[in-house]
């Protein structure tokens, strides 16, 4: 179920039960604030968030006693999706029974608003530098370059990030795949060897 639909259902239940409206309104606030698209995704994030709400004011356990009758009614007469999400939310709330309901909601909202993007993966610099140095030092020396190239091709530490970065530094060209990167690396050496061969051929003719 979508979080906004779940929050709306809680708000409507709160309007029907004014005596126990506060916990439902607070819970609706929590799900209305969630950036996750579904109740399931929100519960999963909160279960991993390592929340430590303080025991202040009415507790989550007390809120559960208010939510229980609504939960039972929905289970018997409501939408299956709403009943299923109430089940998962109840299980989550039971973990925080001693905590204050208000502090739990505030801490949960803060946790949900934290960015979830992971840092961009980076190539292993030492691996890139090692192979770059070998390629540069052997460039133009065909037997030595072939050895360096073969070591690069078979090095298990050279992943997609490393080979792409290495090709960019060695050839100043971007490669979209490992085969393309290796091809560009070899092409630079081959071009130099062809130039040397032509130069030596011209020098030989000139000497004759």
C-alpha positions in Angstrom: 0.0 0.0 0.0 1.2 3.5 -0.8 2.4 5.5 2.2 0.1 8.4 1.5 -2.9 6.1 1.2 -2.0 4.4 4.5 -1.6 7.8 6.2 -5.0 8.9 4.9 -6.6 5.7 6.3 -5.1 6.3 9.7 -6.4 9.9 9.7 -9.9 8.8 8.8 -9.8 6.2 11.6 -8.7 8.9 14.0 -11.7 11.0 13.0 -14.0 8.1 13.9 -12.3 7.6 17.3 -11.6 11.0 18.8 -10.9 9.5 22.2 -7.9 7.6 20.9 -7.1 9.9 18.0 -3.6 11.1 19.0 -1.6 8.0 18.4 -3.3 7.4 15.1 -2.7 11.0 14.0 1.0 10.7 15.0 1.3 7.5 13.1 -0.3 9.1 10.1 2.2 11.9 10.3 5.0 9.4 10.2 3.8 7.7 7.1 2.8 11.0 5.4 6.4 12.2 5.9 8.0 9.0 4.5 10.0 9.5 1.2 9.6 5.7 0.6 6.7 4.9 -1.8 5.1 2.1 0.2 4.4 1.1 3.7 6.5 -2.0 3.3 9.5 0.0 2.2 9.1 2.4 5.1 8.9 -0.3 7.7 12.0 -2.0 6.2 14.0 1.2 6.4 12.9 1.9 10.0 13.6 -1.7 11.1 17.2 -1.1 9.9 17.5 2.5 11.3 18.7 1.6 14.8 16.2 3.9 16.5 16.7 4.7 20.2 13.7 6.9 21.1 13.5 8.1 24.7 10.7 7.0 27.2 8.9 10.3 27.4 5.1 10.9 27.6 2.6 8.4 26.3 4.4 5.3 25.2 4.2 3.3 22.0 2.9 0.4 24.0 -0.1 2.6 25.1 -0.6 3.6 21.5 -0.8 -0.1 20.5 -3.8 -0.6 22.8 -5.6 2.2 20.8 -4.5 0.8 17.5 -5.5 -2.8 18.3 -9.3 -2.5 17.9 -8.9 -0.7 14.6 -6.4 -3.4 13.5 -8.8 -6.1 14.4 -11.7 -4.4 12.5 -9.6 -3.9 9.4 -8.4 -7.4 9.5 -12.1 -8.6 9.5 -13.7 -6.1 7.3 -11.1 -3.9 5.6 -8.9 -4.1 2.5 -6.4 -7.0 2.7 -3.6 -4.6 1.7 -4.4 -2.3 4.6 -4.6 -5.2 7.1 -1.3 -6.6 5.9 0.4 -3.2 6.3 -1.1 -2.8 9.8 0.3 -6.2 10.7 3.9 -5.1 9.7 3.5 -1.7 11.4 2.3 -3.3 14.6 5.2 -5.7 14.6 7.6 -2.7 14.2 5.9 -0.7 17.0 6.0 -3.7 19.4 9.8 -3.4 19.3 9.6 0.1 20.8 6.8 -0.4 23.3 8.6 1.3 26.2 9.5 4.4 24.1 7.5 7.6 24.0 5.2 7.6 21.0 6.0 11.3 20.1 9.8 10.7 20.4 9.5 7.5 18.3 7.6 9.3 15.5 10.1 12.3 15.6 13.1 10.0 15.5 11.6 7.8 12.8 10.8 10.8 10.6 14.4 12.1 11.0 15.8 8.6 10.1 13.6 8.4 6.9 14.7 11.8 5.8 18.4 10.9 5.9 19.8 10.4 2.3 20.1 6.7 1.4 22.5 7.2 -1.6 25.7 5.3 -1.3 29.0 6.9 -2.0 30.1 6.5 -5.6 32.4 3.5 -6.0 36.0 4.4 -6.9 38.6 2.4 -8.7 41.4 0.9 -6.6 44.1 3.6 -7.1 47.1 1.4 -6.2 46.1 -1.2 -8.8 45.6 1.5 -11.5 48.9 3.1 -10.7 50.8 -0.2 -10.8 49.6 -1.1 -14.2 49.7 2.4 -15.6 53.4 2.6 -14.6 54.2 -0.8 -16.2 52.4 0.2 -19.5 54.1 3.6 -19.7 57.6 2.1 -18.9 57.3 -0.6 -21.6 55.5 1.4 -24.3 57.4 1.0 -27.5 59.2 -2.1 -26.3 57.1 -4.8 -27.9 58.2 -7.8 -25.9 58.1 -6.0 -22.6 54.7 -4.3 -23.4 53.2 -7.6 -24.3 54.1 -9.0 -20.9 52.7 -5.9 -19.1 49.5 -6.1 -21.2 49.0 -9.8 -20.5 49.5 -9.1 -16.7 46.8 -6.4 -17.0 44.4 -8.6 -18.9 44.7 -11.4 -16.4 44.8 -9.5 -13.1 41.8 -10.4 -11.0 42.1 -7.0 -9.1 41.4 -5.1 -12.3 37.6 -4.7 -12.4 35.4 -2.6 -14.6 36.2 0.6 -12.7 40.0 0.0 -12.8 40.2 -0.9 -16.5 38.1 2.1 -17.5 40.2 4.5 -15.4 43.4 3.0 -16.7 42.3 3.3 -20.3 41.4 6.9 -19.8 44.7 7.8 -18.2 46.8 5.8 -20.7 45.0 6.8 -23.9 43.0 9.9 -22.9 40.0 8.2 -24.4 36.8 6.9 -22.8 36.0 3.2 -23.1 32.5 1.8 -22.4 33.5 -1.8 -21.8 36.5 -3.9 -20.7 37.2 -5.2 -24.3 37.0 -1.7 -25.6 39.4 -0.4 -22.9 41.9 -3.2 -23.6 41.6 -2.5 -27.4 42.4 1.2 -26.9 45.4 0.4 -24.7 46.8 -2.0 -27.2 46.1 0.4 -30.1 48.3 3.1 -28.6 51.2 0.7 -28.4 50.5 -0.7 -31.9 50.4 2.8 -33.3 53.7 3.6 -31.8 55.3 0.4 -33.1 54.0 1.1 -36.6 55.4 4.6 -36.5 58.8 3.3 -35.4 58.8 0.6 -38.1 58.0 3.2 -40.8 60.6 5.6 -39.4 63.3 2.9 -39.4 62.3 1.9 -42.9 62.7 5.5 -44.1 66.0 5.8 -42.3 67.3 2.6 -44.0 66.4 3.8 -47.4 68.0 7.2 -46.8 71.2 5.5 -45.6 71.3 3.4 -48.8 
